[in-house]
Amino acid sequence: MDSRFWAAVPLAVYAAVHVWWATAGGPEFDSFGESFVPGEWTPVVIAGVALAVVLAGRDRWPAVMLGWAAGGALAVYSFMFALDLASVLFGEALDWPGFLARGLGVLCAVLTMRWSVTVQRRVRGACERCGRLAHPGPGRTGRVPRWAWAGAYAAVAGATVRLAAELVAGLPWSPAEPAGIAFLAAYAAAGSLLPLALAHRWGRIWPRWTGPLAGRPVPRWVVLVPAFMVGGGLAGYFGLVGGTYIIRGDLAADYPLWWTLTVIPGYTVWGLGLLTAAIAYLAITKPPCPEYRAVRRLGSAL
């Protein structure tokens, strides 16, 4: 079955449901609504563009760019799905209509971007299995791009600025308490160890001081999963939600203005930096292409 089918069907369902809600009235969502992005027809337009790109099946750069833009817009529109998952983890009441609608939106976003990756590889003339322009690729010892270094150290800077603002304003809890110690340890790991692991060789190959692990590859998802989760959560929540509150002027009265204008950008830069460095790490630690290995085995047999 054509892989376009797997992206087109959810997109068509998502668009049809939102057309129905826009014309006949939607369900009762919680106080935040389905999305922070305004407009009843907004998801219809985004899903319509994504569906048109997928069904057109054109291997052209405009299709790639439109696909990425539509997929990203769907992800932004459905961002509060991350908050739904957090509610489940903490045992809070779940807004089922919003949870299902946002979950479908996230699924459509992922499938649209996955289709865009496929088309992009064809346009670039890259391997459709692994995306490389040449085999076998640089491997884990390859050079990290400068933009990935910049992203990693921007994440460290953002985390440092955010913590500095909290220290100046005063911590709301004692750092000597067990919960405070655990929080600071997790904060230090996510704000320094994690971004640096994305940019340095020891984040890809275990260093000497790790004993029996030394010289072995670091499981890529040990680094990538927290990087994408923390980076996406920080960039999405504080960049989108926090930025919306700043633009509206709806700021918390419990903290001074300088604190808000420091903390929200700090979190946002931290998240965007992690995502930037994680993209490079994802490419560098990519496993060998199955198609290339099969060709090599065939050549050896001959």
Secondary structure, 3 states (H helix, E strand, C coil): CCHHHHHHHHHHHHHHHHHHHHHHCCCCCCCCCCCCCCCCCHHHHHHHHHHHHHHHCCCCHHHHHHHHHHHHHHHHHCCCHHHHHHHHHCCCCCCHHHHHHHHHHHHHHHHHHHHHHHHHHHHHCCCCCCCCCCCCCCCCCCCCCHHHHHHHHHHHHHHHHHHHHHHHHCCCCCCCCHHHHHHHHHHHHHHHHHHHHHHCHHHCECCHHHHHHCCCECCHHHHHHHHHHHHHHHHHHHHHHHHHHHHHCCCCCCCCHHHHHHHHHHHHHHHHHHHHHHHHHHHHCCCCCHHHHHHHHHHHHC
